[in-house]
């Protein structure tokens, strides 16, 4: 199998890793389907996992800091709706 040169650009570290037969076969299948070398696919998979870990840690920190902006925005929208209902007696307001 010929590996396109573009799949190897930027990869500078060579390491020896061990995987189960099932894991490596799945990785090979996905890499082939996406037109990537196994190394490029594993690099992408590892990078995506690392980014998910960073995002999860950040989200947890934001939650601990009570900076849940989505919940705050939803609460604000509910309050606006309640105020609108009070002023319109539950009827839609005229534009």
N, C-alpha and C positions, 0 to 999 in steps of 0.2 A: 504494500500500500504506500503510495506517495503522499507525503504530508505537505500541503501548501505552505510555502515559506511564511505567509502572513499569520499563520497560526502560532509560529514560534517567536515572533518579534516581541521583545520586552521580557521574555522569560530568561532569567539569568541564573536561577538557582536549580541545581540538580539534586534531587533527594531520592532516597529509596523508601518506598511505602509498602505496606502489606494490606491487602483487602481480601474479603471473602470472595470466593468464585462468583457468587451471585451478584455481589456489588460491582465487581469489575466487568462482568458481562453486561449488566444494565448500563453502566457508564459507557462502555464501548458502543452499545446500541444507540443510546441517546446522542453520543458524539457523532456517530455516523449519520444519524438522522438530521442533525444540525449542520453537517458539513464541516465539523471541527476535528482536529486531532484529539486523541484521548488526553494528551497533556493540556491542550487549550480548554477542553471541556472541564477537566478537573480543576484547572485554575479558576475558571468562571464559577464553578459550583462552590469552591472554597471561598471565593470573594463574596458571592451572594450570601453564604452562610455567615460570614464575618459581618457583613453589613446588617443582616437581620439581628444578630446579637447586639450590635451597637445601637440599632434602632430600638430594640426591646429594652435595653438598659436606659436609653434616653427617655423613652415613654414612661418607664417606671419612676425615673427621677422627677419627671414633670408631674406625674401623679402624686408623688410624695410631697412635692412642693405646692400642691393644690393649684396647679396651673393648668387644669384640665379645661382648655379653651373651648373645645367642642361642647362639653357639657354646659359651660357657662353661656355659650352662644345659644344653645337650645333653650336654656332657662330664660334667657332674655327674650327669645322669640315667643315663649309661652306667656311671659308677662305682658308683652306688647299685645298679644291676642286677648288677654284678659282685660286690659285697659280698653282696647277697641270695643270689646263686648259690653263693657260698662257704659261707654258713651253712645253705643248704638242700640242698646237694649237687646243685644243678641242678633240684630238685623245687620246685614251687610251695609256698610256705609256707602253713600253716593260719592262718586268720584268728583 
